[in-house]
Amino acid sequence: MTKIPDLPFQTADFSPRGGGVDFLGTRLVNLSILAEKLLPGINNVTRDFGTYCLGTWIPWKFKEICRSQKEFSPSNYRRFREGVEVMMSHAIRDGSPSTIQFGKIRNRVGIEQKWVLPSNPTFKTAGRTNSNSIYAAPLYGPSLQYLKLLRGFAAADDGTSTGIPLANDDRLGLLIVAKVDECLRGSQYYQTISEVISRPVSEPIVDDLGIHGINPASLKKAGDELKLPFLRKLLPKDDGAAKGRALTAKLVGYTLEACGPLTGQQFRAVWHTGLTLTGERLVLDEEISHQQELWSIFQGRQLQRTFLELLLHVFELGLQEGCRSVESITDYAIGQWEQSGELLPADIDRLIRLEAAWPEGILDDGIASEEWSNRVYPDHASYDDIPSDRLKVPVVRAVKMLVRWFLRTYSWCNRYGHHKSLLRMGEAERLSMSYCLDWIDSKRHEPFRQFLIDIFADFIFVQHMRVALNRFDGRSQRLRFVLGDGGIVPTLSVGKNLGREFVVMADRLDSLLALLVDLDALSEDTDQRFYLGPNDAQIL
Amino acid sequence: MVREDALIIPKLTLSEFFKLFAPTHILGTTYTISLTFFESVVFPHIKKDVLRKCLILCDEFGFQRAMTEAGALVAISSSYMVVVPPTSRTLHSKVWLMVNQDRAALLVGSGNLTQSGFIENNELFDVLEISSTAGSAMLLEDVRLFLEGLDVHCSDLSKKYALLSDFFAEVKGICRDIPVSAAENGSNEVRFLTSFHGPIADQVAALISDCDLYAAAPYFGGSLHGLNLLQGAVRARKTLVFPGLDSDNTVDAPVGELASMPNTRICTLKLSEAEGFPHLKLYGFAKPSEGIAWLFNGSVNCTKAALSGENVEAGVIRKVPIDTLESYFAEGAARPRPESRPANYVDSQETWLSICAADLGSVIEIVIVDGVKFPLSGVAVSLRNGANRHRTARAQMFTNGPIERLMWSEVCPEKPKSGSVSLIEFDGSDSNGRKVRGACYIDDFVTLSSDPAHRGAFRIVLEALGAGQEVGMGNVAAVFNLLDVFRPGGFLENGSESQKANGHDSNDDKPEIEKTPLWPPVLLTTNVSSHFASHRFAQVYWLQRIMELLFSANRSDHEQTPEDEQEEHGKKPQTPKQTVNIFKKDWKAAQDCFEALDRRLRGLVIDQKTAPHILPVALAAFLVMLAFRSKYQKAIDEKHLEETLNAILIDFLSMLFHDRPQGPDYVVSGSCRYRHKTFPAISDDLRSTFGVQPPPDLCSIIFMLFAYSSTWVSRKFPGKFPTLCWLRFREFAGTCFEEVLSRREYCESIFKQYLNDEAYPILWSEIEEHIDSLLCLRWENDEGHSDLSVLHDLALRRTKDADLKLTHLKDAIDVFKRRLNSGNHMFYRVDRFVDYCIASGCSKAYVSDPAKRKLLSLSPVICETCGAVLVPDELYDIHSRLGQ
């Protein structure tokens, strides 16, 4: 124990280290919609179908090469898995023969490993840990199970789990592993794979195996024999759990039919507005239309998070400038607004009218909102999502986004009455869409300065502190500011991260699109626009 | 000339003070305050194992400013209290007192309870310890005086507010009894001086005078009155003033006047050159010729209010060697002469009311300081709870004096959920028309008055559910103790048969329990204090709270997990090894405790008294164990635990729904209600003997366990589905089964909170998908039931050809047909625990036969001797009910 001095002493920092994301606690609602309704079972890093295939093949192959109960042991499996994974990561390095031949995969797991060849390929020799194994939770691990490519773990004789995964031995699963195995058999070093547990491996071996399948990119050339079974796993027709994934894939297909080539960002905007890039209504059959509505609500929530996080950014910039109260931060924000050359509104109501371009006195909220929803399409100059290069001053951008969000979302309570639970999801604690709409509505005639004070106080200052305190686990401090002697001060743990820019939550759509491209359901041009591909029948 | 340097001034994190020992009581005083800082940075360092009460007294200025944080706070009102003393004196002291029966420790300094005061500013603190090996009787007396002073200050409130008066009574009592080091008795070389002892200047002068004066302070109150007062009191021969300067080189003192004072010099304090605003207040008094020096450090600015006793101030004065004093007052690099700036006065037009409020169940009791002209009129009442604000107006309040009771429903549409923080504010006029305003947090009376062990149990359940703030601060066994599984007189206590056999069945020794309102939870109403004095009541109260927490499973933040961040970064934040070990230990402890419960329930002879409690207690204990398992599994890389979640579920379900075979040594006793070596299933006994109808929420939880297991099996994960348990559950749930099916949202929340095996991920949508197929699993599809129907049809000559599924029946069908042709009675309802035939005329009637043990698995058995069909009682009843 530290000795307490018997004289007056100065103090030293003992605040916990900083960390975390989602400082306003609004992310969980978005994540829930995404994980349960839109794209369950995949995540933002599961972008390569080849990696999925190898992730399925590894446990299958291990079971195949084991000849006895003794060989089929967890430690042997670990060594086998690590061996194959280390070879995979070596095969996908820049400039490897297979990378030159097949191009790079999108998510190169383990690329930073330090493996000196020839040697035994193990995580230890490669300086890796299980956290960057493809089976790790944030990578492909759970997804392999959700897609039912793996069916669980081998049981031990006492009924407990061995931890050795078992590939799904249904028809599709077997087709996948058989095709991967067939590709690998094309390598003269195929037998080496079975000996990977005990044998050092040299670079020519890995490179040759890379060309024949150990590099996941090479499996893209395996053809429909591999791709179609995988597509059926990715987009099963009769699996309730994965229905959201299949419906979103269909939505992708039908949207492309209706709109022509689109980028990922354009998909989002089209689904958000329900309008094509040129403003026509997107007509879809009932089931797909329902999925589009869910995406619309999700995008609405994403935009809500964006303007709230932008306001947090403004708040922190104010702190950086030495402001120490909500009022002085508001004055700082107003100063920024005035410097931007934008007209300072008297109140939010005025700004709403201005944005809606609606004559004074005629505004009916419901009609204005419907009108906005009908006429502001993705490529419209007033589209809700304002990029930072169009409006550089964060407070102006945030407030204008808030106003546009309000204009579109106001009518959703009627339009999307059947999705009421989603609009309410998160309630006051997580600033649900309904709560936020009502809040803005109740303050729209307040003087603009007071509106900003209230929004900074309620949605930023207190909301952040509540979330940070609720999440505090005694180790990692998520508080970014607290009250000090002289007012609000940044916490010591936030350090240089104060005023950092907000990154929009990734929504897995890029992963789905990438997988559909790998599987030839879509194709992609160099401008990252997507078209229907040779296997488009699978998503139409 | 002061020496440049000599001693290195020590530096310490204040967390070390709070980690000194486990206190029973903590008292803090501060001028400004940040409660978010306290909850997130300071409070986690306090050892709470035996902490009974923690009180922070704050000046009204600091409190009002900190009200902006109200919506964010988590622990205030249930783990600690904040009170603004009803006094016109500024509460400026920064003192922290921790006590337990053996010792006391004081942290006294210049820093407020804010990040600035505890970490960022350049502050000085001093720690004093009092115990059998440290401190002195005089020091303890100083502490008592300070406590007495604060108590008197708060008396206008505390005489009406038990939580406050109890706190002072308890702390003063403890301080009276702390053993003091005999060696130090009478020593006055270290003293704790406060304004309650008299003006600070006079107290210092009593220790030393006719000396050189060193004064380092950031505030002078815009004049030199304070300095002059001190100079006069100690008859300063020369004075060195070290003003703590603002970043713009200013100080709130008339610098010109100061510079022209005789024998006075303005200096730069080397100590002030450290990072941060020099907020320290340090005074030195030296008689170099006699080698005597004193250092005084604390909250005392060089103002008249501070030194004359107008404010509440505190500091520690120590006798030190001259060179130590000189080290503290070493001069820094010369700086330009500081500029004067006006003093900051906080002047309010309205009167601030000191208020306390306690949550007494359906009522909030508000106590307002005496001296206000009652009643208040035109009162705007506002309640803040998290993100919610509710406002109401009342024409008059406090019409009968300083205590007012408001129903929760009068201030908000729905009472905030248990454990959440509420701030209540009043704004109105007193009977003289004077504007008055006040606010306070609504104290959770019961929690704040409860036993630390109970609070600890609650805290660790919160932690296990991912809603707690601290790791490793609770004791898992405390939860199970609270569930009363082990202690004599507990809810499940009536003695198992095996205990009775071992002579432990001494009902006479047990305290009579008359009231155990365990389920469903009831709201506390008035007169809580007297109820709570009873340990039994407290236990039931905490048990209810824990159950409420476990069974509601809707902690708003339970999904704010690191996974939430994983996807953002694409990698998993590592849980420190030490934390993982704590989680592992907790999980193992929970397992052990649960196994003990399991053993106990398997041997339990249920009676009228225990029957209502078994299900809630067992389920709560099981959920606690699942929560710890999940927490541990989340923290580790290797997700495979020895036992799968499904295996654990099946064990638990078997415990409730399977018949309970006793050990080989068990002998059926004459007094036991059960007449066999196998006890009936708990569910069966509860339903058929005691008529227990499980409430829908508990049924929903059990239903979810089955739904999970069914999905698990459908995913071909290792394990099996406990079909018989499921069929018995449907019987047990009875009429509330339909209600369970309508509670999908609740079931989903239960699933998300507890049913997560990371090695075998299952989505809620998969569960939903399997519910329909689960519902199709009925008695009608059971092999035993179906074969009984076939035998029935055969007996009624409805069918000629037996379509039996069970081999043992097929094998004996000829004997059955012979008996049928003879016209004898065919079907006998038998106790499923027997292994013999009871048919009249059977030559082997009542002769034990292993082949008949199939009755136990609810299968009909054809007696191979006489051809009679023996139907296990449970199956017989179900078959009859279903109209076959």
Interface residues (C-beta under 8 A of the other chain):
Chain A: M1 T2 I4 P5 D6 L7 P8 F9 Q10 T11 A12 D13 F14 S15 P16 G19 G20 V21 D22 G25 R27 L28 L31 S32 E36 P40 G41 N43 N44 V45 T129 N130 S131 N132 A136 A137 P138 L139 P142 Q145 Y146 R151 G152 F153 A154 A155 G159 T160 S161 T162 G163 G240 A241 K243 G244 V326 A428 E429 R430 L431 Y435 A457 D458 F461 V462 Q463 H464 M465 R466 V467 A468 L469 N470 R471 F472 D473 G474 R475 S476 Q477 L479 V482 L483 G484 D485 G486 V489 T491 L492 V503 M505 A506
Chain B: I9 P10 K11 L12 T13 L14 S15 E16 F17 K19 L20 T32 I33 S34 T36 F37 E39 S40 V41 P44 H45 R65 A66 T68 E69 A70 G71 A72 L73 V74 G109 G111 N112 T114 Q115 S116 G117 F118 I119 E120 N121 N122 E123 L124 F125 D126 V127 E129 L271 A274 F277 H279 L282 L295 N297 V316 R318 V320 T324 Y328 G386 A387 N388 A467 Q469 E470 V471 S556 D557 E559 Q560 E563 D564 E565 Q566 E567 E568 H569 G570 K571 K572 P573 Q574 P576 T579 D637 E638 K639 H640 L641 E642 E643 T644 A647 R715 K716 F717 P718 G719 E758 A759 Y760 P761 L763 W764 S765 E766 E768 E769
